Every structure is written in C-alpha cells, then in structure tokens.
C-alpha cells in the first residue's frame, strides 16, 4: 500500500492480487462526495492500466501510473 497525494487530496492505494483499491483519506463531510468520486475514478483507471499493461512489478507500475497522472507518492509507514 502507498498514499498518493495531489494537494489537497490524499488517497490510499492498495492491491489485493486481483483488484486495485483506492480509498480517500482525510475527507471531511463537506468534501466527502468529491473525495469518493475522485477515488473511484482513479481506482477504475488504475485497474484498466493493470489489465492492459500487466506490469511484472504491480506496485512499481501503479506508482508510475499515479506519478504520470500528477500524483506525489508517499510510502505507507
């Protein structure tokens, strides 16, 4: 798992072996809908990326994918 940050948004990205999961982090009640929508869109695009590219290193591929989309990557500590 790692975190992707595009100020002010922060999402947690994980992969369970079959599917990418992108969850919003730190969304208040006011921004909740925007955060959830953004996370769902990024999750869908990341899943399509994995299905089409099939990288040998899934997490390396996912971090590159998010970086190319303008996200900063923060490792899970």
C-alpha positions in Angstrom: 0.0 0.0 0.0 1.0 3.6 -0.6 -0.5 7.0 -0.5 -1.0 9.3 -3.5 -1.2 13.0 -2.8 -2.4 15.8 -5.1 -2.9 18.7 -2.8 -5.5 18.9 -1.1 -6.5 15.3 -2.0 -4.9 12.2 -0.4 -5.8 8.6 -1.3 -4.6 5.2 -0.1 -3.8 2.8 -2.9 -3.7 -0.9 -2.4 -3.8 -4.1 -4.5 -5.2 -7.4 -3.3 -3.8 -9.6 -6.0 -6.8 -9.1 -8.3 -8.1 -5.6 -7.9 -6.8 -2.1 -7.2 -8.4 -0.3 -4.2 -8.3 3.5 -3.9 -9.8 5.0 -0.8 -10.0 8.7 0.1 -8.1 9.7 3.2 -8.9 12.7 5.5 -12.1 13.8 3.7 -14.4 15.8 5.8 -18.2 15.6 5.5 -18.2 18.6 3.2 -15.7 17.2 0.7 -16.7 13.6 1.1 -18.5 13.3 -2.2 -15.7 14.9 -4.2 -13.1 12.7 -2.5 -15.1 9.5 -3.0 -15.8 10.3 -6.7 -12.1 11.1 -7.3 -11.0 7.9 -5.6 -13.5 5.8 -7.6 -12.3 7.3 -10.9 -8.6 6.8 -10.1 -9.4 3.2 -9.0 -11.1 2.4 -12.3 -8.3 4.0 -14.4 -5.6 2.1 -12.4 -7.5 -1.2 -12.8 -7.7 -0.6 -16.6 -4.0 0.2 -16.6 -3.1 -3.1 -14.9 -5.3 -5.1 -17.2 -3.9 -3.5 -20.3 -0.2 -3.3 -19.4 0.2 -6.2 -17.0 3.4 -5.0 -15.3 5.6 -7.6 -13.7 6.1 -5.3 -10.7 2.5 -4.3 -9.8 3.3 -1.7 -7.2 6.1 -0.2 -9.4 3.6 0.0 -12.2 1.0 1.6 -10.0 3.3 4.2 -8.6 4.5 5.1 -12.1 0.9 5.3 -13.3 -0.1 7.7 -10.4 3.0 9.8 -10.9 2.2 10.2 -14.6 -1.2 11.4 -13.6 0.3 14.2 -11.4 0.2 12.5 -8.0 3.0 12.5 -5.5 3.7 9.1 -4.0 4.1 8.7 -0.2 5.0 5.2 1.1 2.9 3.7 3.8 5.0 3.9 7.1 
